[in-house]
Amino acid sequence: MGDLKHSEMTEYLLITGASGFIGTFLIEKLLNETGFDLVVTGRNADRILQVNHTRVHFVEMDLFHPGSFAEVFMNYHISAIFHLAAMARLSEGENDPIQSIRINYIASVELVRLSIQHQVKTFVFTSSDLARHATSVVGMCKFLVEDAFRRIQNVNTQFFTIRLANVIDSPGTVTLIFKSQIELGGPVTITDPRMSRRFITGSQAAEIIYSAYLFGRHNDLFVSTDKAINISHLARQLMQQLGKTVPIKYIGAKPGERLSEKGYSAQEVFPTSMSGLGKLRNILDNQEETIRIQNQLLTKAKLHGDMEVIHILKGLFETPEA
């Protein structure tokens, strides 16, 4: 009971996915920039426990069982949520769409519901450029969480989104894959000579998330305004850095993969005080796009015969903000 009484007097920041690549940078940023204690959760508990800081409290939350979230809100007075946890890799979502739907969409919406119920002040959601004109399962799930935010009105919690660019050298990213392929003598495998992507570092990602937390307002959607880098050019840069030249092999697009991430024009975004970060001017409720994506996810669930996920999705699509 002592812990519960203490939690009522103390406000905490909750970080989901804290053991991930960005999470470690964000923990350091929040410890340095704020006086809050941090409640952190993630799949790699050992990595989080290595932080070994008196203001960092590890808890277990199972994204496959969103009901497990409630205990965190009962035991801690959460002031803000940084929702990083996700199946973020496009290939993972295509290979296991049911798992992606459960983690990226269903669990996220439950966290939204609890944040409203417990009057959390701020909810920062890390989305992706995959949500724009979404064609992949990961992108569609991210879009639907953004869409849920757009429908939330007249609550005490402020919800806003950051569509993060690719984070250099995070697990599964093309930079790590290329470095490994170069070290092994090649070839470097690339989808298409025209392929391009935007990149940021882990510390830049943490800075963007923290800036959004400080300056964001309800329904803000922050986006990267940096120019995309041609992937073939990136591969050659990495070869130069590593002092090895190896062949490049073009292998064609994977399911759900796009050649490029379309940039945002000056007319689409407000500039922010942070270089490379903009805020969308008009966040419209595109009902046609929402229905398209909902139908595609339902089709995926039906193809896999997961009746539980089908039932949950139908309920959420009727009341996406809940």
Summary of the structure (lengths in Angstrom):
residues: 322
radius of gyration: 19.9
end to end distance: 30.7
largest distance: 63.3
contacts: 1020
relative contact order: 0.13
helix: 45%
strand: 18%
